[in-house]
Structures are given as C-alpha cells and as structure tokens.
Amino acid sequence: MAYFDAASAAPPHPVARQALLAALDEGWADPARLYREGRRARLLLDAARETAAEAVGCRPDELVFTPSGTRALHDGIAGALAGRRRVGRHLLVSAVEHSAVLQSAAALRAAGGSVTEIPVDRTGRVAPGAYAEALRADTALAVLQSANHEVGTEQPVAEAAEECRAAGVPLLVDAAQSLGWGPVPAGWSLLAASAHKWGGPAGVGLLAVRKGVRFAHAGPADEREGGRAPGFPDLPAIVAAAASLRAVRQEAAAEAERLRGLVERIRRRVPALVPDVEVVGDPVRRLPHLVTFSCLYVDGEALLHGLDRAGFSVSSGSSCTSGTLTPSHVLRAMGVLSEGNVRVSLPVGTDAADVDRFLDVLPGVVASVREQLGAPAAPATAPAAAGGLVVDALGKRCPVPVIELAKVIGDVPVGGVVTVLSDDEAACLDIPAWCHMRGHDYEGGSPAERGTAYRVRRVV
C-alpha cells in the first residue's frame, strides 16, 4: 500500500515514536507538583514548549498546548472574541477555512454576532486587499489559514496581517497544514496548529497568543497552561509532538524540493493520461506535497474505493463521498468541479516509484469507474418551452446529471439551450464547472417544480 493522505494525518515520524516512549518513562508525573518526579515532568514540558515556540516563532510563554488543533482554533477564536467584546462581535474569515473555523463562525452568528466570508478565486486564493476592504469598526478578529487543507493553495498571510495590523485587528492564522514545512510569515497575532499534521501524535494541538493581544478564555478558570487549556496535560504526547516538529523542520527544505518535483509530475501527467480532468489549486503558490484534481463523469466514492483496491490511500473533497451529498465548501467557494475529486498528499519519504505506479494505475481505475457507472442509454428529454432540450435528471446522484448533459449537448445547435432538471445538491457546482471546462455558457439556475432548472447554452 502507498499512503497518500498526509494532509489528513501524516505517518508518525520516527523521532515522535522515540520521544513518546522516552517520555512515558520520565514524564508520567504531574508537572505542577514540587517533588522530584513532578520537577522532572515540568522540565520536559518546559523544554517541549521552548522547542515548539522556536518553530512557531514566538515566546515560550505565548504558547500553550491543547488537546487538538480543532480545540486550538475554537479556543483561539472564542478567547479573542471575548477579549475584544467591547470592540464588537464581527468576525472575518475566508470562505475556504477549515470546518473548525466555520463552526466557530456559525456559533457566533447563532449568538447574535456577525460574520463576513472573504471569497477566493478559482485557485482558492484570497485577493490582495480583500481583508482591508472587509474590515469594519466592530471587527473583533480576522482568521486566515496559511495554506488550504484540500487544494494546497498558500494564502497571502503577510499582506492580510499588515492590513489587519493597520486597522488594529488581530489576525489568527490556522497553520495546521504548513507549520511542518516552515514558519508562518510574521505579523500574525494568534496561531493554531495540530501535531498529527506534521508526524506527531494525534491529540496535541498548539495555540500561540502574542503578548498584547486581548484574550479572555471563555471556559471556567484553570491553573493549567495559563488557564487556556484546562486539564492534566498529555505530557508524553506533547514531548513527542515538539520533538517531531523540530525533526521535520530540519528535513523540510530538502524534502520539500523533492516532493514538489513529484507533485509537479502528477499535476503535469494526470491531465495527459486521463481525459476530462481538472487540476485545481494554485500551480505555484502551494504546499510542496499536495495536489488535487477532479475527474468528470466519476463517482468520487467509487474512485477512492478503486484506488484503495489498487493499493493507494487518497482522500477527496467530492460531494459523492459525503453522507449528506454536500459538495466540499472549499471546492464550492472556488467554483471548480467537485465530482470525482482526488486529493493526493505525499508524506515525507514518499518513493518516486510509488508515484509512477499511481500514474500507471489511475487511468485504468478512472476508466473502470466510468464504465461501471454508465450514463443512461437514452436520457429522458423533451422539447423545452422556449426551444432546446430538457434533461430530466431528478432523483439522480452526482455525477449523472453532468453525464446526461454531456450526452445531449451535441443534439442542440450552436447557440441552443439545454435545461437540466436536478435535485442533486452538487449540480449547482458541477454544471457550471463543466461549462467552464467545455467552453459553454452557463446561464444560471432557477427553482423548478422539483429541484432546480439549470440552463446551459452551447457555444462550440
């Protein structure tokens, strides 16, 4: 098996395992106690904090360890909003943030606050100046990820930080995907990350809050971690997280260059090997180990199962792999194809031969899934009231509505219109994306008696 899902959880770094076992022997006692075992545990905790702070680029007393990266984001947002409640209750986020950030935003809305989502372009990147334009007098906090977890696009953190600084608004950076590859550009006020993203153990996150940032922990007071992460710390895991972060950083430059070459090979070869593929994300300003592409006319879940049987563990943002059939909010915000989506994120040490084997296997797996899925031999069509064709795809799951559209587009003259009736939630994303790929005009969707009527005008 070749594990290609490091963006979800990187394989444990050897240093993490060594440090974890050593800390189990030496760091099991309560670091808050004054006896010998407690003092030894405290020394390990302090050393881990110093190591992590050096990697983050902050003072040790500005950093606390949390039970997860999600908890770090939730607590960081809640604490900053509470600390600046006199300023207002407006939160600024990008449309492609991690779900943990969007969950905090939803909680703020439910409590009477307001949230502004900054849009992104088709590469998933926030436009320069977008944060400056969206800041308001009552903005208490802005949030921006350093790099996207689904498509790898790096965000303009330095520019956004300067825009926020000029307005006196703190910026929280979600650095979960990037921290193992290097420090976040200066200017941030709060930073969150998660150890299992860089090869440390799961169950350890970190939250850094710069001195001078107004911050009020939202939960009950606790003497641990400055009151910001209550409860007995998992010291062995914390020690392993800090040790592995230092280790991966030492390897990062050389490994990033090597993996960037392998990812570039995938980006270049997949469209040449597989028909009807869209590679998404910024081609240049991106994480070195991650590439995402979407395949037309493919069920995402079937594709992932096919690749798994072929020996490859990959992930997907496809709506077809979701129990709710809701398209990925990241792909939706970018306006790109969601069906048949594959995210390949290479762990440290990936063998080039495994990448070549993936490229050999992928075309056959995609072709097999397309053949197994099959478009209806005779899609249900009828004359439209204003000319053209109506394709009845009601009750049919992604990617069938797009398949049926592709089957009949040639039956109308250039300038003619095809109307697709669909109640599949992914259609609102996939039909416009198909038009973009095929060079046709998407004229929008309107409510129908059931579902939505999507109008596509043939151009070529």
C-alpha positions in Angstrom: 0.0 0.0 0.0 1.1 3.6 -0.7 -0.3 6.1 1.8 -1.0 9.4 0.0 -3.1 11.2 2.6 -0.6 13.1 4.8 -2.9 16.2 4.8 -5.3 14.2 6.9 -2.7 12.6 9.2 1.0 12.3 8.5 2.6 8.9 9.4 4.3 9.1 12.8 7.8 10.5 12.4 10.5 8.1 13.9 11.6 10.8 16.3 8.0 11.1 17.6 8.0 7.4 18.5 11.3 7.6 20.2 10.4 10.7 22.2 7.0 9.3 23.1 8.5 6.1 24.6 11.2 8.0 26.5 8.6 10.5 27.9 6.4 7.6 29.0 9.2 6.6 31.3 10.2 10.0 32.5 7.2 12.3 32.1 4.2 10.5 33.6 4.0 12.6 36.8 2.1 15.8 37.4 4.3 18.7 36.2 2.6 21.0 38.7 4.0 19.2 41.7 7.2 20.0 43.5 8.5 16.6 44.3 11.2 15.0 42.1 9.0 13.2 39.6 6.9 16.4 39.2 10.0 18.5 38.7 11.3 16.1 36.0 8.0 16.2 34.2 8.0 20.0 34.4 11.4 20.2 32.8 10.2 18.0 29.9 7.1 20.2 29.5 9.2 23.4 29.5 11.6 22.0 27.0 8.8 20.9 24.7 7.3 24.4 24.9 10.6 26.1 24.1 11.1 23.8 21.1 7.6 24.4 19.8 7.8 28.1 20.3 11.1 28.3 18.4 9.4 26.6 15.5 6.4 28.8 15.6 8.4 32.0 16.1 7.0 33.2 19.4 8.0 33.4 23.1 7.5 30.2 25.1 5.1 32.0 27.5 2.9 32.9 24.5 2.3 29.2 23.5 0.1 26.6 25.2 -0.7 23.0 24.3 -4.3 22.0 23.6 -6.0 18.6 23.1 -6.2 19.1 19.3 -5.9 21.6 16.5 -9.6 21.9 16.4 -9.7 22.8 20.1 -6.9 25.4 19.5 -9.0 27.1 16.8 -12.2 27.0 18.8 -10.5 28.4 21.9 -8.4 30.9 20.0 -11.4 32.4 18.2 -13.6 32.3 21.4 -10.8 33.9 23.5 -10.0 36.7 21.1 -13.7 37.5 20.6 -14.3 37.5 24.3 -11.2 39.7 24.9 -12.3 42.2 22.4 -16.1 42.2 23.0 -16.1 45.9 23.7 -14.9 46.5 20.1 -17.7 44.4 18.6 -18.8 41.0 17.6 -17.8 40.9 13.9 -15.6 38.0 12.7 -13.8 38.0 9.3 -12.9 34.6 7.7 -12.0 33.3 4.3 -14.6 31.1 2.5 -12.2 28.2 2.4 -11.2 27.9 6.1 -11.2 24.6 7.9 -14.6 23.4 9.2 -13.4 24.2 12.8 -13.3 27.9 11.9 -16.6 27.8 10.2 -18.2 26.0 13.1 -17.0 28.8 15.4 -18.3 31.4 12.9 -21.7 29.6 13.0 -21.7 29.7 16.8 -21.1 33.4 16.7 -23.9 34.0 14.3 -26.3 31.9 16.5 -25.3 34.1 19.5 -26.1 37.3 17.7 -22.7 38.2 16.2 -21.9 38.7 12.5 -19.5 37.0 10.1 -18.1 38.1 6.8 -16.7 35.4 4.5 -14.0 36.6 2.1 -14.4 35.0 -1.4 -11.5 33.3 -3.2 -10.6 32.9 -6.9 -10.6 29.6 -8.8 -7.2 28.7 -7.4 -8.6 29.1 -3.8 -6.6 32.2 -3.0 -7.8 35.4 -1.3 -7.3 38.5 -3.4 -4.8 41.1 -2.1 -6.6 43.9 -0.3 -9.6 41.7 0.4 -9.2 41.8 4.1 -8.6 45.5 4.2 -11.9 46.1 2.3 -13.9 43.8 4.6 -12.7 45.1 8.0 -15.2 47.2 9.9 -15.2 49.3 13.0 -16.7 46.4 15.0 -14.4 43.7 13.7 -13.0 41.9 16.7 -11.0 39.2 14.9 -9.9 38.1 11.5 -8.9 34.5 10.6 -6.9 33.2 7.6 -5.3 29.8 7.0 -1.7 29.8 5.9 -2.4 27.1 3.3 -5.6 25.2 2.3 -6.1 21.7 3.5 -7.9 20.5 0.4 -6.1 22.0 -2.5 -2.8 23.2 -1.0 -3.1 26.9 -2.1 -1.0 29.2 0.1 -2.7 32.3 1.3 -1.2 35.9 1.4 -0.8 35.8 5.2 1.8 38.6 5.3 -0.4 41.0 3.3 -3.5 40.2 5.3 -1.6 40.6 8.6 -0.4 44.0 7.6 -4.0 45.0 6.6 -5.3 43.9 9.9 -2.4 45.5 11.9 -3.2 48.8 10.2 -6.8 48.6 11.4 -5.8 47.4 14.9 -7.5 44.0 14.4 -5.7 40.8 15.5 -5.2 38.0 12.9 -5.5 34.4 13.8 -3.6 32.0 11.4 -4.5 28.4 11.1 -1.1 26.9 10.3 -2.1 23.2 10.6 -1.1 22.3 7.1 2.0 24.5 6.8 3.8 24.6 10.1 5.8 21.4 9.4 7.2 23.0 6.2 8.3 26.3 7.7 7.4 29.3 9.9 4.4 31.4 9.1 5.2 34.9 7.8 5.4 37.5 10.6 2.6 39.7 11.6 0.0 37.3 13.0 -1.5 37.8 16.4 -2.7 34.2 17.2 -1.7 30.9 15.6 -3.1 27.4 15.8 -1.7 24.1 14.6 -2.1 20.3 15.1 0.7 17.8 15.7 -0.7 14.9 13.7 -0.3 17.0 10.5 3.5 17.0 10.8 4.0 13.5 12.0 3.5 14.0 15.7 0.9 12.1 17.8 -2.8 12.8 17.5 -4.4 14.6 20.4 -1.9 17.5 20.6 -2.6 21.0 19.3 -0.9 24.3 20.0 -2.2 27.8 20.4 0.0 30.8 20.4 -1.3 34.2 21.5 1.1 37.2 21.2 1.7 39.4 24.2 -0.6 42.5 24.0 -3.5 40.6 22.3 -6.6 41.0 24.3 -7.7 37.4 25.2 -10.2 36.0 27.7 -10.6 32.3 28.0 -14.2 31.5 27.6 -14.4 28.5 29.8 -14.0 28.0 33.6 -10.7 29.2 35.1 -8.0 26.6 35.4 -4.4 26.7 36.6 -3.0 24.7 33.8 -1.5 26.2 30.6 -2.2 29.8 31.8 -5.9 28.9 32.0 -6.1 28.4 28.3 -6.0 24.6 28.1 -7.6 23.1 31.3 -6.9 19.6 32.5 -3.9 17.3 33.0 -1.6 17.6 30.0 -0.7 14.5 27.9 3.0 15.1 28.5 4.4 12.2 26.6 2.4 13.2 23.5 3.4 16.8 23.9 7.1 15.9 24.1 6.7 13.7 21.0 4.9 16.5 19.2 7.6 19.1 19.9 10.5 16.7 19.1 8.9 15.6 15.8 8.2 19.3 14.8 11.9 20.1 15.3 12.9 17.0 13.3 10.6 17.6 10.3 11.7 21.2 10.2 15.3 20.1 9.9 14.4 17.9 6.9 11.9 20.4 5.4 14.0 22.2 2.8 15.4 19.2 1.1 12.2 17.1 1.4 10.0 20.0 0.1 12.1 20.3 -3.0 11.9 16.6 -3.7 8.2 16.3 -3.0 7.4 19.4 -5.1 9.0 17.6 -8.1 6.9 14.5 -7.5 3.7 16.6 -7.2 4.6 18.6 -10.3 4.9 15.2 -12.1 1.3 14.4 -11.0 0.0 17.8 -11.9 1.5 17.5 -15.4 0.8 13.9 -16.2 -2.7 13.3 -14.9 -4.4 15.6 -17.5 -2.4 13.9 -20.2 -3.2 10.4 -19.0 -6.9 10.8 -18.0 -9.4 12.6 -20.3 -11.7 15.2 -18.8 -9.7 16.1 -15.7 -9.4 19.5 -13.9 -6.3 20.0 -11.7 -7.3 22.6 -9.0 -5.4 24.9 -6.7 -2.7 27.4 -7.3 0.0 25.9 -9.6 2.9 27.9 -8.0 1.9 29.2 -4.5 1.1 25.9 -3.0 2.2 23.4 -0.4 5.0 21.2 -1.8 3.4 17.8 -1.1 -0.3 18.2 -2.1 -2.2 18.1 -5.4 -5.9 17.9 -6.1 -7.8 17.0 -9.3 -11.3 16.3 -10.3 -12.5 13.8 -12.9 -15.6 14.4 -14.9 -18.3 11.6 -15.0 -16.9 9.8 -12.0 -18.4 8.9 -8.6 -15.9 10.1 -6.0 -16.6 7.3 -3.6 -16.2 4.6 -6.2 -13.0 6.2 -7.4 -11.5 6.2 -3.9 -12.5 2.6 -3.4 -11.0 1.6 -6.7 -7.7 3.3 -5.8 -7.7 1.7 -2.4 -8.1 -1.8 -4.1 -5.2 -0.8 -6.3 -3.0 0.0 -3.3 -3.3 3.7 -2.9 -4.8 5.6 0.1 -6.1 9.0 -1.0 -8.7 11.5 0.1 -11.4 13.5 -1.6 -13.5 16.7 -1.3 -16.1 15.2 -3.6 -19.7 15.5 -2.7 -20.1 11.9 -3.9 -18.1 10.7 -0.9 -20.2 12.6 1.7 -23.1 11.1 3.5 -25.1 14.3 3.0 -24.0 14.7 -0.6 -23.0 18.2 0.2 -20.1 19.5 -2.0 -16.9 20.5 -0.3 -17.2 24.1 0.8 -13.7 24.7 -0.4 -14.4 23.4 -4.0 -17.8 25.3 -3.9 -16.1 28.6 -3.0 -13.5 28.1 -5.8 -16.2 27.3 -8.3 -14.4 24.2 -9.6 -15.6 20.7 -10.4 -16.4 18.6 -7.3 -17.3 15.3 -8.8 -14.6 12.6 -8.9 -12.3 14.6 -6.7 -9.0 13.2 -5.5 -6.5 14.8 -3.1 -3.0 13.3 -3.1 -0.8 14.5 -0.2 2.6 12.8 -0.1 4.1 12.0 3.3 7.8 12.6 4.0 9.9 9.9 2.4 7.5 9.1 -0.4 9.2 6.9 -3.0 9.2 8.2 -6.6 8.4 4.7 -7.8 5.1 4.8 -5.9 4.1 8.0 -7.7 5.0 6.4 -11.0 2.9 3.4 -10.1 0.0 5.7 -9.1 0.2 7.3 -12.5 0.2 3.9 -14.2 -2.9 2.7 -12.2 -5.0 5.9 -12.2 -6.2 5.9 -15.9 -7.5 2.3 -15.7 -9.3 2.9 -12.4 -11.0 6.0 -13.7 -12.0 4.3 -16.9 -13.4 1.3 -14.9 -15.4 3.6 -12.7 -16.8 5.5 -15.6 -17.7 2.2 -17.3 -19.3 0.8 -14.2 -21.3 4.0 -13.6 -22.5 4.3 -17.1 -24.7 7.1 -18.4 -28.3 6.2 -19.2 -28.5 4.9 -22.8 -31.4 7.3 -23.6 -31.6 10.2 -21.2 -35.1 11.5 -20.7 -35.5 14.5 -22.9 -38.4 16.6 -24.1 -38.8 19.8 -26.1 -38.3 22.9 -23.9 -41.0 25.5 -23.9 -38.6 28.1 -25.3 -36.7 25.7 -27.6 -33.8 23.4 -26.9 -33.9 20.3 -24.7 -34.9 19.5 -21.2 -32.9 16.8 -19.4 -34.7 15.2 -16.5 -32.1 14.2 -14.0 -34.3 14.4 -11.0 -33.5 11.9 -8.3 -30.2 11.1 -9.9 -26.9 11.4 -7.9 -23.7 13.2 -8.9 -22.2 12.7 -11.5 -25.2 11.5 -13.5 -26.7 15.0 -14.2 -23.5 16.1 -15.8 -23.2 12.9 -17.7 -26.7 13.3 -19.2 -25.9 16.9 -20.0 -22.8 15.9 -21.9 -24.7 13.2 -23.8 -27.2 15.7 -25.3 -25.3 18.9 -25.7 -24.4 17.8 -29.2 -28.1 17.4 -30.1 -28.7 21.2 -30.0 -27.3 23.6 -32.5 -24.6 26.2 -31.5 -26.5 28.8 -29.6 -29.1 26.4 -28.5 -30.0 25.8 -24.8 -30.1 22.6 -22.7 -32.1 22.8 -19.5 -31.1 20.2 -16.8 -33.6 19.5 -14.1 -31.8 18.2 -11.0 -32.3 18.0 -7.2 -28.8 16.8 -6.5 -27.0 19.4 -4.4 -23.7 19.0 -6.2 -25.3 20.0 -9.6 -25.2 23.7 -8.7 -21.4 23.4 -8.6 -20.7 20.7 -11.2 -22.8 22.0 -14.1 -21.1 25.5 -14.1 -17.7 23.8 -13.7 -18.5 21.5 -16.6 -19.4 24.6 -18.7 -16.1 26.2 -17.8 -14.2 23.2 -18.8 -16.1 22.6 -22.1 -16.3 26.3 -23.2 -20.2 26.6 -23.0 -22.2 29.4 -21.3 -23.8 28.7 -18.0 -26.9 30.9 -17.8 -27.8 30.1 -14.2 -30.3 28.0 -12.3 -33.9 28.8 -11.2 -36.3 27.0 -9.0 -38.4 24.4 -10.7 -41.5 22.4 -9.5 -39.0 19.9 -8.2 -35.3 20.8 -7.8 -33.6 23.4 -9.9 -33.5 24.1 -13.7 -30.0 24.7 -14.9 -29.7 26.4 -18.3 -26.6 25.8 -20.5 -26.1 27.4 -23.9 -24.0 25.6 -26.4 -21.1 27.7 -27.7 -18.9 25.2 -29.6 
